């Protein structure tokens, strides 16, 4: 029996996740999408809903719709940006009836001993090895990989094809750009941003942006 789910924030990220959920449901009936919520009805969309892969999903309203719900409801925050995801999670967390399940989508390979908080999204083709811990609202985009003994903080985003080698520590709020590589044993502070294709070979302090091969800090 499928569980019901509402998706939050209409955009490319949400549309991709809708497609991935459709593909997952072909293998096993897991989620029934009730519709989606956004601050405003997206431009060009009709009240009838958003169409993905020839299927239509209704617009349910804005955040106030969710905050007013009085029955337990599963929701997923479909936002790639760590800061916005945190803002929405904190706001919607005011309603105790809103539940944030972990979405493990199709074609993932995940060791049975990993630990996750709530609200995590593990996209298609992601890989997580043994003894890995994820915080709350972590988002792994397609093809992201975390090797053994990794630690990933709350609200971290791993863009497509990011690879964390063994024993990497990633602090809360980090956004790792597409194709970033982090070598074994590196510790990254909080709110770190990496440019696409960066190769991180040493520890990174809080609140900075690093780019390049090897990755170097951008000057303020």
N, C-alpha and C positions, 0 to 999 in steps of 0.2 A: 504493500500500500504506500502510495506516494505521500510525502509530507508537503504541506503547503508552505510557500515562500514568497515574500515580497522583495523586489530588488529596488535599490536606492541609487539615484542619480543616473539620468539618461545621458549616455555618451558612448563613445567607441568602446570603452572598457566594459560597460554593461552589455552592449550588443554582442561583443565577443563571448562574454560569459553566458549570455542567453543561448548562443549557438552551442557552446560546450555543454551546457545542461541538456539541451536537446539531444546531443550525441550520447551523453551519459545515459539518458532515459531510454535510448535504443537498446543499451546493454542490460540495464536494470532500472525499473521504474522507481526513481528516487524522489524527484521534486516535481510538484505541481506549482507552476508560477501563476500567482493570482493577479499580478500586474506590477506596475512600477510607480515609484514616487520621485518627484523632482521639485525643485523650488518653483518652477513654472512649467507649463505645458511647452515642450520643445517647439521651436519655430518650425512650421511646416507640418507638424503632426496634427492629426485630427483626434477628437475625443475618443474615437473608436480604438485607438491604440497604436503602438509601435510595432512595425512589421520586421521580423527577423526570419529569414529562410522560409518565407511564405506563411509564417504564423504571426498572428496579431496578439499583442498584449496590452491591456487597457491601462490608461493613465488614471491613477487612483487619487491623486492630490499632492499637496506639499507636505513638509515635515509635520505640520500641525495635524494632518490626518493620522500620522503614526502616533504622535504624542497623545491623541485623544482615544486611542484604542483601549478597550477595557477587557479584552480577552487575550490570552497568550498567543503571540504571533511571531513566526520566524521571519527575520529580515537579514539581508546581506547588503553591505555597503560596497558598491561596485565603483570604487574610486582608486586610481593609481597613485595619486599624490598623497604622501604620508600625512602632511599637515591637515589637509581637508578631511581625510579619513578620520583622524583623531578628533577634529572639531565635531564632525557628525556623530561619532560614537559617543562622545561626552554629552552632546545635546540629547540624543535619543535614549541614552542610558537613564535619563530622568524618568522614563516610563518603565516600571518593573515588568510590564507585560510583554515587552519586546525582548525576544531571544535572538542571540547571534550565533547560529550554528557554524561549525567549520565545514566549508565546501571542499570536498576532495573530488576533483573532476576526472574525466576519462583519461586513460593511458598514463596515469602517474605510477611511479614505483616508489613506495615508501616503506621503510623498515618499521616493523611492528612495535619497536621500543621507543619511537619518538614521542615527545610530549608537546602538546599545543595548548595555548590558552583558548580564548573564544574569538569568533569572528574571522578566523583565518581562511584564506582562499588559496588553494593549491591548483594551479591551472594545468591544462594538458601538457604532457611530456615533462613535467617537473619530476625531480628525483631527490629523495632525502635518504641519507644513509643512517647508520646506527648511532644511537646515543646523541641525538640532536634534540634541542629544546627551542621551541618557538614561543614568543610572547603572544599578546593579544593583537588581533587585527593585522597580522602579517599577510602580505600579498606576494605570492610567487607567480610571476607571469610565465608564459609558455617557455618550456625548455630550461627553466632555472634549476640549478643543482646545488645541494648542500652536502658536503662530505662529512665524514665521521666526527663526532664530538663537537659539532657546531653549536653556537649559542646566538640566537637572533632575537633582538628586543622587540618591544611593542611598536606597532605601526610602521615597521620596516617594509619597504618595497624592493623586491628584486625584479628588475625589468627582464625582458626576454633574453635568454641565453646567458644570464649571469651564472658564474661558477664560484663557489666558495670552497676552497680546499679544506683539509682536515683541521680541526681545532681553531677555526676562525670565530672571533667574537665580533658581533655587529651590534652597536648600541641602538637605543630607541630612536625612531624618527628618521632613520637613514633612507635615502633614495639612491639605489645603485643603478647607474645607467646601463643601457643595453650592451650586452657582451662584456661587461666588467669581469675581470679575473682577479681573485684575491688569493695569494699564496698561503701555504700552511702556517698556522700559528699567529696570524696577524690579528691585532685588536683594533677595531674602529670605534671611535667615540660616538656620541649622540649627534643626530642631525647632520650627518655627513652626506654630501652629494658627490657622486663620481660621474665623470663624463663617459659617454659611450666609448666602448673599447678600451677603457683604462685597465692597466695592470698594476695592482697594488702590491708592493713588495715589502712594505714596512708599516708600522703602527700609524694610525691617523688620529689626530686630536679632535675634540668636539667642534661642531659648528663651522666646518670648513668645506670647501669644494676642491677636489683633486681631479686632475685630468692627465692623460698621456701615458706613454710607455717608456720608462716606468712612471707611475702616477706622481705628479708633483702638485703641491698646493698652489691654487691661484692666489695672487696677491690681492688684498682688499682694494 
